[in-house]
Amino acid sequence: MKHFKTLAVFIATFSILFATSCSSDDGFTPVDDGGGEVELTDLNGNLTTDRVLLATEQYTITGPYLIKSGATLTIPAGTVIVSQSTENRYIAVEQGGRIDIKGTANLPVIMRSNSGAAGSWGGLLLCGEAPTTEGVDVIAEVGGLVYGGTNPGDSSGNIDYLIIEDAGAQINSESQYNGLTLYSVGSGTTIDNVALVNGADDGVEFFGGTVSVSNLYLENNQDDAVDWTEGWNGTVTNAYSLHTIDGFSTAVEADGDNGNPKLINFTAVSSTGGTALQFKKESGASMTNVFLNGYTTNVDMKDDGPIGNVIVDGVPMTDPDNDVFNGTAVDISTWTWINARL
């Protein structure tokens, strides 16, 4: 009987290992341990078929997790995803793939590292087929991901009530991940109620595309809170950026050609000085109801680009020293979900 039990345990263990090895393409296969199917909670590899995570489980990112074209990853309200603390850990939605994050105000989805240290992992990346000034089928700096196309209405899915913490790991000596990276993401994608906290690089960066974001909370991201380049021309509505640490770069960094994106109801507050809005090369934006407080420099035209590309409340700027950023601050007192961090 003792030998039979040992053999049974060996067979069960081998079956689980075999099922796991066969699942490397999708990073997921339920296995039966005798008591019913067991959810595999390691996230890595390629997801090639639709998958719905379980809010009752805590998932661990153990390697790049790639949602491939034709597949959708659905993440229900209250799901917690914890990344190993290393640079090569992230979730990426490839062109043609989709993500559906279904958080709620009471139960946001949380993505964080296991260490709680800024720069511990790579965050969430979406790759779309909307235009970028870099062209079509551009190779990203992350993992050979491809982005860029000719469809401004492209959709990479939906994100609602998401908190991302501790991102910004090094990619190489020149580059870092962001909390949320949007490569040529199209206007068919919906992104609302997102908090980006304690990142070692940017909170959110747009590489071209037409996607818009609303209800965006950014706290102590060590480079830029909001960054865009490659002609992004979407809209950020209702954003609150907070800096309470020294050494950050800006609340907004804009670079490259001017796609005239829009900032509507944008608030940035610093207790340590610094620069609020920095425009490089030909970049600009149309801004409505902007409130800045505590910055040493409100506007920096880094490369002496055309200041008229910066339009505030319908009027092109003529002097970066003008104090025209005295709108009504965004009221985040009702954004209680941003405090649902673990």
C-alpha positions as CSV (number, residue, x, y, z in Angstrom):
1,M,0.0,0.0,0.0
2,K,2.8,2.4,0.9
3,H,4.5,1.8,-2.5
4,F,1.2,2.3,-4.3
5,K,0.6,5.7,-2.6
6,T,4.2,6.7,-3.5
7,L,3.5,5.7,-7.1
8,A,0.2,7.6,-7.1
9,V,1.8,10.7,-5.8
10,F,4.5,10.5,-8.5
11,I,2.0,10.0,-11.3
12,A,-0.1,13.0,-10.0
13,T,3.0,15.2,-9.8
14,F,4.2,14.1,-13.2
15,S,0.7,14.9,-14.7
16,I,0.7,18.4,-13.2
17,L,4.2,19.1,-14.5
18,F,3.3,17.7,-17.9
19,A,0.2,19.9,-18.1
20,T,2.3,22.9,-17.1
21,S,4.9,22.3,-19.7
22,C,2.3,21.9,-22.4
23,S,0.8,25.2,-21.5
24,S,3.8,27.3,-22.2
25,D,2.2,28.7,-25.3
26,D,-0.7,30.2,-23.5
27,G,0.8,30.6,-20.1
28,F,-2.4,29.0,-18.7
29,T,-3.9,25.5,-18.5
30,P,-6.2,24.4,-15.7
31,V,-5.1,21.1,-14.3
32,D,-7.0,18.6,-12.1
33,D,-5.3,17.6,-8.9
34,G,-8.1,15.2,-8.0
35,G,-10.2,17.9,-6.3
36,G,-11.2,19.8,-9.5
37,E,-9.4,22.2,-11.8
38,V,-6.7,24.3,-10.4
39,E,-6.0,27.8,-11.8
40,L,-2.3,28.4,-12.7
41,T,-1.4,31.7,-11.3
42,D,2.0,32.3,-12.9
43,L,1.7,34.8,-15.8
44,N,4.3,34.4,-18.5
45,G,4.6,33.4,-22.1
46,N,2.1,33.8,-24.9
47,L,-1.7,34.0,-24.5
48,T,-3.2,32.9,-27.8
49,T,-6.8,32.2,-26.7
50,D,-9.2,34.2,-24.6
51,R,-8.6,34.0,-20.8
52,V,-10.6,35.3,-17.8
53,L,-8.6,35.6,-14.6
54,L,-10.2,34.9,-11.2
55,A,-10.5,37.7,-8.6
56,T,-10.2,35.1,-5.9
57,E,-6.6,34.3,-7.0
58,Q,-3.4,36.4,-6.7
59,Y,-1.4,36.2,-9.9
60,T,2.4,36.5,-10.2
61,I,4.2,37.8,-13.3
62,T,7.2,35.6,-13.7
63,G,8.2,36.6,-17.2
64,P,6.9,38.7,-20.1
65,Y,3.2,37.9,-20.6
66,L,2.2,38.6,-24.1
67,I,-1.5,38.8,-25.3
68,K,-1.2,37.8,-28.9
69,S,-3.3,38.9,-31.9
70,G,-6.9,37.5,-31.6
71,A,-6.7,36.8,-27.9
72,T,-8.4,38.8,-25.1
73,L,-7.3,38.8,-21.4
74,T,-10.1,39.7,-19.1
75,I,-9.3,40.9,-15.6
76,P,-12.3,41.1,-13.2
77,A,-12.8,43.7,-10.4
78,G,-10.6,43.1,-7.4
79,T,-7.9,41.1,-9.0
80,V,-4.4,41.5,-7.7
81,I,-1.4,40.9,-9.9
82,V,2.1,40.9,-8.3
83,S,5.2,41.0,-10.4
84,Q,8.6,39.5,-9.5
85,S,11.0,42.3,-8.9
86,T,13.2,42.3,-12.0
87,E,13.4,44.2,-15.3
88,N,12.0,41.5,-17.7
89,R,8.6,41.3,-16.1
90,Y,5.6,43.0,-17.8
91,I,2.2,42.5,-19.4
92,A,2.0,43.5,-23.1
93,V,-0.9,43.5,-25.5
94,E,0.4,43.0,-29.0
95,Q,-1.2,44.4,-32.1
96,G,-4.6,42.6,-32.6
97,G,-4.7,41.5,-29.0
98,R,-7.1,43.0,-26.4
99,I,-7.2,43.5,-22.7
100,D,-10.4,44.1,-20.7
101,I,-9.8,45.4,-17.2
102,K,-13.1,45.4,-15.4
103,G,-12.3,47.2,-12.1
104,T,-14.8,49.1,-10.1
105,A,-14.6,52.1,-7.7
106,N,-14.9,49.7,-4.8
107,L,-12.7,47.0,-6.3
108,P,-10.0,48.3,-8.6
109,V,-7.6,46.0,-10.3
110,I,-4.1,46.3,-8.8
111,M,-0.8,45.6,-10.5
112,R,2.4,46.0,-8.3
113,S,5.7,44.4,-7.5
114,N,6.5,42.0,-4.7
115,S,9.1,44.4,-3.2
116,G,7.2,47.7,-3.2
117,A,10.3,49.5,-4.6
118,A,10.1,51.9,-7.5
119,G,11.5,50.4,-10.7
120,S,10.8,46.9,-9.7
121,W,9.1,45.7,-12.9
122,G,8.0,46.8,-16.3
123,G,4.3,47.7,-16.0
124,L,1.6,47.4,-18.7
125,L,2.1,48.0,-22.4
126,L,-0.4,48.2,-25.2
127,C,0.6,48.1,-28.9
128,G,-1.9,49.3,-31.5
129,E,-2.3,50.1,-35.2
130,A,-3.0,53.8,-35.0
131,P,-0.7,56.2,-36.7
132,T,2.7,57.3,-35.4
133,T,5.2,59.7,-37.0
134,E,7.7,56.8,-36.9
135,G,5.7,54.9,-39.6
136,V,4.2,51.5,-39.8
137,D,5.3,48.3,-38.0
138,V,7.8,50.1,-35.8
139,I,9.9,48.1,-33.4
140,A,9.6,49.2,-29.8
141,E,12.4,49.4,-27.4
142,V,10.7,46.6,-25.4
143,G,11.1,43.0,-26.4
144,G,10.8,43.6,-30.1
145,L,7.2,44.6,-29.8
146,V,5.7,46.0,-33.0
147,Y,3.4,49.0,-33.2
148,G,2.1,51.6,-35.6
149,G,-0.3,51.5,-38.5
150,T,-3.0,53.4,-40.4
151,N,-6.1,52.8,-38.3
152,P,-6.8,55.8,-35.9
153,G,-9.9,54.0,-34.6
154,D,-8.0,50.8,-33.6
155,S,-9.0,49.2,-30.3
156,S,-6.7,47.4,-27.9
157,G,-9.6,46.9,-25.4
158,N,-10.8,48.5,-22.2
159,I,-9.2,49.6,-19.0
160,D,-11.3,50.8,-16.1
161,Y,-10.3,51.3,-12.4
162,L,-6.7,50.1,-12.5
163,I,-3.8,50.9,-10.1
164,I,-0.2,50.3,-11.3
165,E,2.6,50.7,-8.7
166,D,6.4,50.3,-8.6
167,A,7.0,50.2,-12.4
168,G,10.0,51.7,-14.3
169,A,12.6,49.0,-14.4
170,Q,15.6,49.4,-16.7
171,I,15.3,48.1,-20.2
172,N,18.8,48.9,-21.1
173,S,21.4,51.6,-20.3
174,E,19.3,54.2,-22.3
175,S,15.7,53.3,-21.5
176,Q,13.2,52.4,-18.8
177,Y,9.7,51.0,-18.7
178,N,6.8,53.2,-17.7
179,G,3.8,52.4,-15.6
180,L,1.5,52.5,-18.6
181,T,3.0,52.5,-22.1
182,L,0.7,53.2,-25.1
183,Y,2.3,52.4,-28.4
184,S,0.1,53.8,-31.3
185,V,-3.0,52.9,-29.4
186,G,-6.2,53.9,-31.2
187,S,-9.3,55.8,-30.2
188,G,-11.3,52.6,-30.1
189,T,-9.5,51.8,-26.8
190,T,-11.2,53.1,-23.6
191,I,-9.0,54.0,-20.6
192,D,-10.6,55.5,-17.5
193,N,-9.8,55.7,-13.8
194,V,-6.1,54.8,-13.8
195,A,-3.6,55.5,-11.0
196,L,0.1,55.3,-11.6
197,V,2.1,55.5,-8.4
198,N,5.7,55.2,-7.3
199,G,7.2,54.7,-10.7
200,A,10.9,55.1,-11.5
201,D,10.3,56.5,-14.9
202,D,7.1,58.0,-16.5
203,G,3.6,57.4,-15.2
204,V,2.1,57.1,-18.7
205,E,3.8,57.6,-22.0
206,F,2.1,57.9,-25.4
207,F,4.1,56.9,-28.5
208,G,1.8,58.3,-31.2
209,G,-1.7,57.1,-31.5
210,T,-5.1,58.6,-30.9
211,V,-6.2,57.1,-27.6
212,S,-7.7,59.3,-24.8
213,V,-7.6,58.8,-21.1
214,S,-9.9,60.2,-18.3
215,N,-9.6,60.3,-14.5
216,L,-5.9,59.9,-14.3
217,Y,-4.0,60.0,-11.0
218,L,-0.2,60.2,-10.9
219,E,1.8,60.2,-7.7
220,N,5.6,60.4,-7.4
221,N,6.7,59.1,-10.7
222,Q,10.3,59.9,-10.8
223,D,10.7,61.1,-14.4
224,D,7.6,62.5,-16.0
225,A,4.0,62.1,-14.9
226,V,2.6,62.3,-18.4
227,D,4.9,62.0,-21.5
228,W,4.1,61.9,-25.2
229,T,6.0,61.8,-28.5
230,E,5.6,60.7,-32.1
231,G,2.6,62.9,-32.8
232,W,0.1,61.6,-30.2
233,N,-3.2,63.5,-30.6
234,G,-5.6,62.2,-28.1
235,T,-7.0,63.8,-24.9
236,V,-6.4,63.6,-21.2
237,T,-9.4,64.6,-19.2
238,N,-9.4,65.1,-15.4
239,A,-5.9,64.4,-14.4
240,Y,-4.2,65.0,-11.1
241,S,-0.4,64.8,-10.7
242,L,1.3,65.0,-7.3
243,H,5.1,65.4,-6.6
244,T,6.3,65.2,-3.1
245,I,9.8,63.9,-3.8
246,D,12.9,65.6,-5.1
247,G,14.5,64.9,-8.4
248,F,11.5,64.2,-10.7
249,S,11.6,65.6,-14.2
250,T,8.2,67.1,-15.1
251,A,4.5,66.8,-14.7
252,V,4.2,66.8,-18.6
253,E,7.0,66.2,-21.1
254,A,6.0,66.7,-24.8
255,D,8.4,65.8,-27.6
256,G,8.5,65.6,-31.3
257,D,6.0,66.7,-33.9
258,N,2.9,68.6,-32.7
259,G,-0.2,66.4,-33.0
260,N,-2.0,69.0,-30.9
261,P,-3.2,66.7,-28.1
262,K,-5.6,68.1,-25.5
263,L,-5.4,68.4,-21.7
264,I,-8.7,69.2,-20.1
265,N,-8.9,69.8,-16.4
266,F,-5.3,69.1,-15.6
267,T,-3.9,69.7,-12.1
268,A,-0.3,69.3,-11.1
269,V,1.0,70.0,-7.6
270,S,4.6,69.9,-6.3
271,S,6.0,70.4,-2.8
272,T,9.6,70.4,-4.1
273,G,9.7,72.9,-6.9
274,G,10.7,71.6,-10.4
275,T,9.3,72.0,-13.8
276,A,5.6,71.5,-14.6
277,L,5.3,71.5,-18.4
278,Q,8.2,70.9,-20.8
279,F,7.8,71.1,-24.6
280,K,10.6,69.9,-26.8
281,K,11.2,70.4,-30.5
282,E,7.9,71.3,-32.3
283,S,5.6,69.9,-29.7
284,G,2.6,71.6,-28.2
285,A,-0.9,71.1,-26.9
286,S,-4.3,72.7,-26.4
287,M,-5.0,73.0,-22.7
288,T,-8.2,73.9,-20.9
289,N,-8.5,74.6,-17.1
290,V,-5.0,73.9,-16.0
291,F,-4.0,74.4,-12.4
292,L,-0.3,74.4,-11.4
293,N,1.0,74.9,-7.9
294,G,4.4,74.7,-6.3
295,Y,6.6,74.5,-9.4
296,T,9.7,76.7,-9.9
297,T,9.1,76.7,-13.6
298,N,5.6,76.4,-15.1
299,V,6.6,76.2,-18.8
300,D,9.9,75.2,-20.3
301,M,10.3,75.5,-24.1
302,K,13.3,73.1,-24.1
303,D,14.4,73.5,-27.7
304,D,13.0,77.0,-28.3
305,G,10.2,75.6,-30.3
306,P,7.1,77.7,-31.3
307,I,5.4,78.7,-28.1
308,G,2.3,79.4,-30.1
309,N,1.8,75.7,-30.3
310,V,0.9,75.8,-26.6
311,I,-2.7,77.0,-26.4
312,V,-4.2,77.8,-23.0
313,D,-7.9,78.2,-22.8
314,G,-8.1,79.0,-26.5
315,V,-5.3,81.5,-26.6
316,P,-1.8,80.7,-28.0
317,M,0.9,81.5,-25.4
318,T,3.4,84.3,-26.1
319,D,5.3,84.3,-22.9
320,P,6.2,81.1,-20.9
321,D,6.5,83.2,-17.7
322,N,2.8,84.3,-17.9
323,D,0.8,82.9,-15.0
324,V,-2.1,81.6,-17.0
325,F,-2.4,78.2,-15.2
326,N,-4.7,79.3,-12.4
327,G,-7.8,77.2,-13.3
328,T,-9.9,75.2,-10.9
329,A,-8.1,72.2,-9.4
330,V,-9.4,68.8,-10.1
331,D,-11.3,67.5,-7.0
332,I,-10.1,64.0,-6.2
333,S,-11.9,63.7,-2.9
334,T,-14.4,61.4,-4.5
335,W,-11.6,59.2,-6.1
336,T,-11.5,56.9,-3.1
337,W,-10.4,54.0,-5.3
338,I,-6.9,55.4,-5.5
339,N,-6.4,54.5,-1.8
340,A,-7.1,50.8,-2.4
341,R,-3.4,50.1,-2.6
342,L,-2.1,47.1,-0.6
